[in-house]
């Protein structure tokens, strides 16, 4: 679970900041302009709750469907983090909830662990993180996992594996979605 909290803290996934909502995979498409500003699209697939008890589950449902999806406070919080939300939505397909977020940013600081150094964009992850796909080059050491993109790269793309949901009991959030 630490792995997921680390990812969520450092990389905005905005819809799942609560900590009890997990995901199967998360995809980032980040378009960068020459001044390190740009826009991003985040797709979070198969959102579920690991809440124990009905009160905690109710909090997760409220967080996802009321706060993250509809509230102005969420937009204000994201703006403080350097993300100007331009679109947010949740979709239910085949009894699975996925979240989609688009935002503009003025600095790579909005991503926490994405930097620009010596002609490369560098994303630093934990060594235990699982990269499913990327258009960058993966470098792995015993201390961290990095993806590098050359300066000329206009769109940074990567997908990370979250939870496989094989061993633990998670609550499907699809039945609680109300349009």
C-alpha positions as protocol buffer text, in pm:
chain_id: "A"
residue {
  index: 1
  type: UNK
  ca { x: 0 y: 0 z: 0 }
}
residue {
  index: 2
  type: UNK
  ca { x: 297 y: 232 z: 63 }
}
residue {
  index: 3
  type: UNK
  ca { x: 382 y: 215 z: -307 }
}
residue {
  index: 4
  type: UNK
  ca { x: 41 y: 351 z: -403 }
}
residue {
  index: 5
  type: UNK
  ca { x: 45 y: 630 z: -146 }
}
residue {
  index: 6
  type: UNK
  ca { x: 390 y: 735 z: -272 }
}
residue {
  index: 7
  type: UNK
  ca { x: 268 y: 744 z: -631 }
}
residue {
  index: 8
  type: UNK
  ca { x: -44 y: 935 z: -539 }
}
residue {
  index: 9
  type: UNK
  ca { x: 146 y: 1188 z: -331 }
}
residue {
  index: 10
  type: UNK
  ca { x: 413 y: 1259 z: -588 }
}
residue {
  index: 11
  type: UNK
  ca { x: 213 y: 1229 z: -907 }
}
residue {
  index: 12
  type: UNK
  ca { x: -123 y: 1385 z: -917 }
}
residue {
  index: 13
  type: UNK
  ca { x: -395 y: 1146 z: -952 }
}
residue {
  index: 14
  type: UNK
  ca { x: -623 y: 1391 z: -801 }
}
residue {
  index: 15
  type: UNK
  ca { x: -926 y: 1165 z: -793 }
}
residue {
  index: 16
  type: UNK
  ca { x: -776 y: 926 z: -540 }
}
residue {
  index: 17
  type: UNK
  ca { x: -594 y: 1141 z: -288 }
}
residue {
  index: 18
  type: UNK
  ca { x: -812 y: 1012 z: -1 }
}
residue {
  index: 19
  type: UNK
  ca { x: -582 y: 714 z: 50 }
}
residue {
  index: 20
  type: UNK
  ca { x: -849 y: 446 z: 75 }
}
residue {
  index: 21
  type: UNK
  ca { x: -931 y: 450 z: -294 }
}
residue {
  index: 22
  type: UNK
  ca { x: -698 y: 238 z: -505 }
}
residue {
  index: 23
  type: UNK
  ca { x: -659 y: 173 z: -876 }
}
residue {
  index: 24
  type: UNK
  ca { x: -548 y: -102 z: -1112 }
}
residue {
  index: 25
  type: UNK
  ca { x: -348 y: 120 z: -1348 }
}
residue {
  index: 26
  type: UNK
  ca { x: -286 y: 487 z: -1412 }
}
residue {
  index: 27
  type: UNK
  ca { x: -184 y: 653 z: -1738 }
}
residue {
  index: 28
  type: UNK
  ca { x: -26 y: 998 z: -1787 }
}
residue {
  index: 29
  type: UNK
  ca { x: -4 y: 1194 z: -2111 }
}
residue {
  index: 30
  type: UNK
  ca { x: 187 y: 1516 z: -2045 }
}
residue {
  index: 31
  type: UNK
  ca { x: 232 y: 1773 z: -2323 }
}
residue {
  index: 32
  type: UNK
  ca { x: 510 y: 2019 z: -2248 }
}
residue {
  index: 33
  type: UNK
  ca { x: 583 y: 2357 z: -2403 }
}
residue {
  index: 34
  type: UNK
  ca { x: 932 y: 2504 z: -2420 }
}
residue {
  index: 35
  type: UNK
  ca { x: 895 y: 2680 z: -2085 }
}
residue {
  index: 36
  type: UNK
  ca { x: 800 y: 2362 z: -1889 }
}
residue {
  index: 37
  type: UNK
  ca { x: 434 y: 2449 z: -1883 }
}
residue {
  index: 38
  type: UNK
  ca { x: 165 y: 2258 z: -2066 }
}
residue {
  index: 39
  type: UNK
  ca { x: -128 y: 2027 z: -2013 }
}
residue {
  index: 40
  type: UNK
  ca { x: -181 y: 1677 z: -1885 }
}
residue {
  index: 41
  type: UNK
  ca { x: -435 y: 1401 z: -1912 }
}
residue {
  index: 42
  type: UNK
  ca { x: -455 y: 1140 z: -1637 }
}
residue {
  index: 43
  type: UNK
  ca { x: -661 y: 822 z: -1674 }
}
residue {
  index: 44
  type: UNK
  ca { x: -712 y: 608 z: -1364 }
}
residue {
  index: 45
  type: UNK
  ca { x: -858 y: 264 z: -1426 }
}
residue {
  index: 46
  type: UNK
  ca { x: -1057 y: 33 z: -1198 }
}
residue {
  index: 47
  type: UNK
  ca { x: -1103 y: 249 z: -889 }
}
residue {
  index: 48
  type: UNK
  ca { x: -1195 y: 56 z: -574 }
}
residue {
  index: 49
  type: UNK
  ca { x: -1210 y: 117 z: -201 }
}
residue {
  index: 50
  type: UNK
  ca { x: -1011 y: -73 z: 60 }
}
residue {
  index: 51
  type: UNK
  ca { x: -1228 y: 72 z: 339 }
}
residue {
  index: 52
  type: UNK
  ca { x: -1309 y: -150 z: 632 }
}
residue {
  index: 53
  type: UNK
  ca { x: -1660 y: -76 z: 754 }
}
residue {
  index: 54
  type: UNK
  ca { x: -1954 y: 113 z: 615 }
}
residue {
  index: 55
  type: UNK
  ca { x: -1854 y: 454 z: 755 }
}
residue {
  index: 56
  type: UNK
  ca { x: -1513 y: 448 z: 584 }
}
residue {
  index: 57
  type: UNK
  ca { x: -1673 y: 323 z: 262 }
}
residue {
  index: 58
  type: UNK
  ca { x: -1925 y: 608 z: 275 }
}
residue {
  index: 59
  type: UNK
  ca { x: -1635 y: 854 z: 309 }
}
residue {
  index: 60
  type: UNK
  ca { x: -1464 y: 707 z: 1 }
}
residue {
  index: 61
  type: UNK
  ca { x: -1785 y: 720 z: -201 }
}
residue {
  index: 62
  type: UNK
  ca { x: -1843 y: 1082 z: -97 }
}
residue {
  index: 63
  type: UNK
  ca { x: -1482 y: 1174 z: -169 }
}
residue {
  index: 64
  type: UNK
  ca { x: -1486 y: 1031 z: -521 }
}
residue {
  index: 65
  type: UNK
  ca { x: -1836 y: 1117 z: -639 }
}
residue {
  index: 66
  type: UNK
  ca { x: -1901 y: 1443 z: -452 }
}
residue {
  index: 67
  type: UNK
  ca { x: -1570 y: 1605 z: -368 }
}
residue {
  index: 68
  type: UNK
  ca { x: -1333 y: 1504 z: -652 }
}
residue {
  index: 69
  type: UNK
  ca { x: -1597 y: 1488 z: -924 }
}
residue {
  index: 70
  type: UNK
  ca { x: -1817 y: 1789 z: -841 }
}
residue {
  index: 71
  type: UNK
  ca { x: -1685 y: 2029 z: -577 }
}
residue {
  index: 72
  type: UNK
  ca { x: -1526 y: 2369 z: -625 }
}
residue {
  index: 73
  type: UNK
  ca { x: -1304 y: 2300 z: -323 }
}
residue {
  index: 74
  type: UNK
  ca { x: -1135 y: 2021 z: -517 }
}
residue {
  index: 75
  type: UNK
  ca { x: -1061 y: 2262 z: -801 }
}
residue {
  index: 76
  type: UNK
  ca { x: -919 y: 2514 z: -552 }
}
residue {
  index: 77
  type: UNK
  ca { x: -700 y: 2247 z: -389 }
}
residue {
  index: 78
  type: UNK
  ca { x: -563 y: 2134 z: -725 }
}
residue {
  index: 79
  type: UNK
  ca { x: -491 y: 2496 z: -822 }
}
residue {
  index: 80
  type: UNK
  ca { x: -282 y: 2532 z: -505 }
}
residue {
  index: 81
  type: UNK
  ca { x: -83 y: 2230 z: -626 }
}
residue {
  index: 82
  type: UNK
  ca { x: -20 y: 2398 z: -962 }
}
residue {
  index: 83
  type: UNK
  ca { x: -291 y: 2217 z: -1158 }
}
residue {
  index: 84
  type: UNK
  ca { x: -568 y: 2413 z: -1326 }
}
residue {
  index: 85
  type: UNK
  ca { x: -836 y: 2149 z: -1386 }
}
residue {
  index: 86
  type: UNK
  ca { x: -999 y: 2177 z: -1728 }
}
residue {
  index: 87
  type: UNK
  ca { x: -1202 y: 1854 z: -1721 }
}
residue {
  index: 88
  type: UNK
  ca { x: -1287 y: 1580 z: -1473 }
}
residue {
  index: 89
  type: UNK
  ca { x: -1515 y: 1285 z: -1514 }
}
residue {
  index: 90
  type: UNK
  ca { x: -1591 y: 936 z: -1395 }
}
residue {
  index: 91
  type: UNK
  ca { x: -1713 y: 656 z: -1620 }
}
residue {
  index: 92
  type: UNK
  ca { x: -1859 y: 319 z: -1539 }
}
residue {
  index: 93
  type: UNK
  ca { x: -1804 y: 49 z: -1798 }
}
residue {
  index: 94
  type: UNK
  ca { x: -1841 y: -327 z: -1750 }
}
residue {
  index: 95
  type: UNK
  ca { x: -1907 y: -269 z: -1378 }
}
residue {
  index: 96
  type: UNK
  ca { x: -1571 y: -89 z: -1339 }
}
residue {
  index: 97
  type: UNK
  ca { x: -1516 y: 275 z: -1237 }
}
residue {
  index: 98
  type: UNK
  ca { x: -1248 y: 481 z: -1408 }
}
residue {
  index: 99
  type: UNK
  ca { x: -1157 y: 845 z: -1350 }
}
residue {
  index: 100
  type: UNK
  ca { x: -1030 y: 1095 z: -1605 }
}
residue {
  index: 101
  type: UNK
  ca { x: -869 y: 1428 z: -1532 }
}
residue {
  index: 102
  type: UNK
  ca { x: -726 y: 1700 z: -1757 }
}
residue {
  index: 103
  type: UNK
  ca { x: -535 y: 2001 z: -1634 }
}
residue {
  index: 104
  type: UNK
  ca { x: -298 y: 2280 z: -1733 }
}
residue {
  index: 105
  type: UNK
  ca { x: 23 y: 2349 z: -1543 }
}
residue {
  index: 106
  type: UNK
  ca { x: 280 y: 2630 z: -1541 }
}
residue {
  index: 107
  type: UNK
  ca { x: 568 y: 2430 z: -1393 }
}
residue {
  index: 108
  type: UNK
  ca { x: 685 y: 2071 z: -1367 }
}
residue {
  index: 109
  type: UNK
  ca { x: 660 y: 2123 z: -989 }
}
residue {
  index: 110
  type: UNK
  ca { x: 294 y: 2032 z: -1031 }
}
residue {
  index: 111
  type: UNK
  ca { x: 410 y: 1671 z: -1069 }
}
residue {
  index: 112
  type: UNK
  ca { x: 646 y: 1658 z: -771 }
}
residue {
  index: 113
  type: UNK
  ca { x: 880 y: 1390 z: -906 }
}
residue {
  index: 114
  type: UNK
  ca { x: 913 y: 1504 z: -1268 }
}
residue {
  index: 115
  type: UNK
  ca { x: 1212 y: 1730 z: -1327 }
}
residue {
  index: 116
  type: UNK
  ca { x: 1418 y: 1870 z: -1612 }
}
residue {
  index: 117
  type: UNK
  ca { x: 1795 y: 1829 z: -1578 }
}
residue {
  index: 118
  type: UNK
  ca { x: 2084 y: 1833 z: -1826 }
}
residue {
  index: 119
  type: UNK
  ca { x: 1862 y: 1813 z: -2134 }
}
residue {
  index: 120
  type: UNK
  ca { x: 1632 y: 1538 z: -2002 }
}
residue {
  index: 121
  type: UNK
  ca { x: 1291 y: 1517 z: -1841 }
}
residue {
  index: 122
  type: UNK
  ca { x: 1330 y: 1271 z: -1554 }
}
residue {
  index: 123
  type: UNK
  ca { x: 1053 y: 1094 z: -1364 }
}
residue {
  index: 124
  type: UNK
  ca { x: 1173 y: 928 z: -1043 }
}
residue {
  index: 125
  type: UNK
  ca { x: 975 y: 641 z: -894 }
}
residue {
  index: 126
  type: UNK
  ca { x: 1027 y: 381 z: -621 }
}
residue {
  index: 127
  type: UNK
  ca { x: 1222 y: 69 z: -722 }
}
residue {
  index: 128
  type: UNK
  ca { x: 913 y: -147 z: -655 }
}
residue {
  index: 129
  type: UNK
  ca { x: 687 y: 46 z: -893 }
}
residue {
  index: 130
  type: UNK
  ca { x: 576 y: -131 z: -1210 }
}
residue {
  index: 131
  type: UNK
  ca { x: 593 y: 53 z: -1539 }
}
residue {
  index: 132
  type: UNK
  ca { x: 352 y: -99 z: -1792 }
}
residue {
  index: 133
  type: UNK
  ca { x: 436 y: 131 z: -2083 }
}
residue {
  index: 134
  type: UNK
  ca { x: 627 y: 450 z: -2165 }
}
residue {
  index: 135
  type: UNK
  ca { x: 765 y: 641 z: -2460 }
}
residue {
  index: 136
  type: UNK
  ca { x: 1077 y: 717 z: -2254 }
}
residue {
  index: 137
  type: UNK
  ca { x: 1386 y: 521 z: -2156 }
}
residue {
  index: 138
  type: UNK
  ca { x: 1370 y: 323 z: -1829 }
}
residue {
  index: 139
  type: UNK
  ca { x: 1670 y: 324 z: -1595 }
}
residue {
  index: 140
  type: UNK
  ca { x: 1667 y: 111 z: -1281 }
}
residue {
  index: 141
  type: UNK
  ca { x: 1902 y: 121 z: -981 }
}
residue {
  index: 142
  type: UNK
  ca { x: 1877 y: -37 z: -637 }
}
residue {
  index: 143
  type: UNK
  ca { x: 1755 y: 297 z: -495 }
}
residue {
  index: 144
  type: UNK
  ca { x: 1509 y: 419 z: -756 }
}
residue {
  index: 145
  type: UNK
  ca { x: 1345 y: 369 z: -1090 }
}
residue {
  index: 146
  type: UNK
  ca { x: 1360 y: 646 z: -1349 }
}
residue {
  index: 147
  type: UNK
  ca { x: 1213 y: 722 z: -1687 }
}
residue {
  index: 148
  type: UNK
  ca { x: 1406 y: 966 z: -1907 }
}
residue {
  index: 149
  type: UNK
  ca { x: 1282 y: 1166 z: -2205 }
}
residue {
  index: 150
  type: UNK
  ca { x: 1500 y: 1384 z: -2425 }
}
residue {
  index: 151
  type: UNK
  ca { x: 1443 y: 1760 z: -2423 }
}
residue {
  index: 152
  type: UNK
  ca { x: 1284 y: 1746 z: -2771 }
}
residue {
  index: 153
  type: UNK
  ca { x: 1005 y: 1523 z: -2640 }
}
residue {
  index: 154
  type: UNK
  ca { x: 676 y: 1709 z: -2663 }
}
residue {
  index: 155
  type: UNK
  ca { x: 452 y: 1443 z: -2506 }
}
residue {
  index: 156
  type: UNK
  ca { x: 563 y: 1240 z: -2206 }
}
residue {
  index: 157
  type: UNK
  ca { x: 364 y: 920 z: -2174 }
}
residue {
  index: 158
  type: UNK
  ca { x: 371 y: 646 z: -1913 }
}
residue {
  index: 159
  type: UNK
  ca { x: 142 y: 391 z: -1751 }
}
residue {
  index: 160
  type: UNK
  ca { x: 196 y: 245 z: -1406 }
}
residue {
  index: 161
  type: UNK
  ca { x: 49 y: -66 z: -1251 }
}
residue {
  index: 162
  type: UNK
  ca { x: -136 y: -7 z: -928 }
}
residue {
  index: 163
  type: UNK
  ca { x: -315 y: -287 z: -750 }
}
residue {
  index: 164
  type: UNK
  ca { x: -380 y: -629 z: -900 }
}
residue {
  index: 165
  type: UNK
  ca { x: -666 y: -689 z: -652 }
}
residue {
  index: 166
  type: UNK
  ca { x: -569 y: -1056 z: -627 }
}
residue {
  index: 167
  type: UNK
  ca { x: -517 y: -1107 z: -254 }
}
residue {
  index: 168
  type: UNK
  ca { x: -705 y: -834 z: -71 }
}
residue {
  index: 169
  type: UNK
  ca { x: -1073 y: -754 z: -41 }
}
residue {
  index: 170
  type: UNK
  ca { x: -1172 y: -432 z: -217 }
}
residue {
  index: 171
  type: UNK
  ca { x: -1513 y: -278 z: -272 }
}
residue {
  index: 172
  type: UNK
  ca { x: -1620 y: -210 z: -629 }
}
residue {
  index: 173
  type: UNK
  ca { x: -1737 y: 153 z: -645 }
}
residue {
  index: 174
  type: UNK
  ca { x: -1945 y: 113 z: -964 }
}
residue {
  index: 175
  type: UNK
  ca { x: -2274 y: 36 z: -789 }
}
residue {
  index: 176
  type: UNK
  ca { x: -2252 y: 365 z: -599 }
}
residue {
  index: 177
  type: UNK
  ca { x: -2220 y: 586 z: -907 }
}
residue {
  index: 178
  type: UNK
  ca { x: -2513 y: 819 z: -972 }
}
residue {
  index: 179
  type: UNK
  ca { x: -2506 y: 1038 z: -1280 }
}
